[in-house]
């Protein structure tokens, strides 16, 4: 009996495994240390898109305030974010004092060229050039960015229901059916919808600014490319509303253009 018991115990699956992974992470770029102003403007934006940040990790990018002596109230900011269903996963950049203050509130410091915590994982090495492997760049800050292999296109051949979230990790996304209001499409590459698009579409989720969105019927609630997003509230021109359209990034502006001119 003892030998049988020992055999069973040694063949059991481990309770956990640790693996690296690429996740869709949004960045909140702080341009001020005035938390009252920041919370006020965030609250106004979240009124338009209350579910945009829900259940999605958000990095606080401190690059723009790194030269300031002031230290943000990270505890108050993270509490405010939680009340609005935003999850602060950590920080990027910032001065030494700002990073130390963030660490004391439990915020992890992430590398500026990826999403791996500092001193925990090495950045992803560049892939070798290959005729069959495409590459996309991750967002960086004046440094050489790691690259991620673009996987085969994810094809969804049925409608996307309200409340559904589909993420094409490291890939383009093609949807053959209608995307209902309240549904969300996320892709690290391009997004193609060959039907009415009534939900939210987020392309270039890992920072690929050359990503585009193509839809057969433009009725979207929200569009985003590489972190730049636009809420569509009665601002759609007649030449694109409910018609074939493409969305691309020009600088920091999202352009919505008719597919057929």
Long-range contacts (C-beta under 8 A, 24 or more apart in sequence): 20-116, 20-121, 22-115, 22-148, 22-169, 22-170, 22-188, 22-206, 23-57, 23-115, 23-169, 24-56, 24-167, 24-169, 24-186, 24-188, 24-202, 24-205, 24-206, 25-56, 25-57, 25-58, 25-59, 25-89, 25-115, 25-206, 26-53, 26-56, 26-57, 26-58, 26-59, 26-227, 27-58, 27-59, 27-60, 27-61, 27-92, 27-139, 27-227, 28-58, 28-59, 28-60, 28-61, 29-61, 29-63, 29-64, 30-60, 30-61, 30-62, 30-64, 30-65, 30-72, 31-64, 31-65, 32-65, 33-65, 33-68, 33-70, 33-71, 33-72, 35-72, 35-73, 35-76, 35-77, 35-80, 38-77, 39-77, 39-80, 42-80, 42-84, 43-84, 46-84, 48-231, 48-233, 49-222, 49-229, 49-231, 50-84, 50-85, 51-85, 52-200, 52-222, 52-229, 53-84, 53-85, 53-86, 53-87, 54-85, 54-86, 55-85, 55-87, 56-86, 56-87, 57-87, 57-89, 58-86, 58-87, 58-88, 58-89, 59-88, 59-89, 59-90, 59-91, 59-92, 59-110, 59-115, 60-88, 60-90, 60-91, 60-92, 60-102, 60-107, 61-91, 61-92, 61-93, 62-91, 62-92, 62-93, 62-94, 62-95, 62-98, 62-99, 62-102, 63-92, 63-93, 63-94, 63-112, 63-141, 65-94, 65-98, 66-93, 66-94, 66-95, 66-98, 67-95, 68-95, 69-97, 71-97, 71-98, 71-101, 72-98, 72-101, 74-101, 74-102, 74-105, 74-107, 75-105, 78-105, 78-107, 90-117, 92-141, 93-141, 112-140, 112-141, 112-143, 113-138, 113-140, 113-141, 113-143, 113-144, 113-145, 113-146, 114-138, 114-146, 124-148, 136-170, 136-188, 136-189, 136-204, 136-206, 136-208, 136-211, 137-207, 137-208, 138-206, 138-207, 139-206, 139-207, 139-226, 139-227, 145-207, 148-188, 148-206, 150-188, 150-189, 153-189, 154-187, 159-195, 160-185, 160-199, 162-199, 167-205, 170-206, 181-221, 182-221, 187-211, 190-214, 196-242, 200-224, 201-247, 202-229, 203-247, 204-249, 209-249, 210-249, 211-249, 212-246, 212-247, 212-248, 213-246, 213-247, 213-248, 214-244, 214-245, 214-246, 214-247, 214-259, 215-244, 215-245, 215-246, 215-247, 216-244, 217-242, 217-243, 217-244, 218-242, 218-243, 218-244, 218-245, 218-256, 223-247, 223-254, 223-256, 224-254, 225-249, 225-254, 228-252, 228-253, 228-254, 229-254, 230-254, 230-256
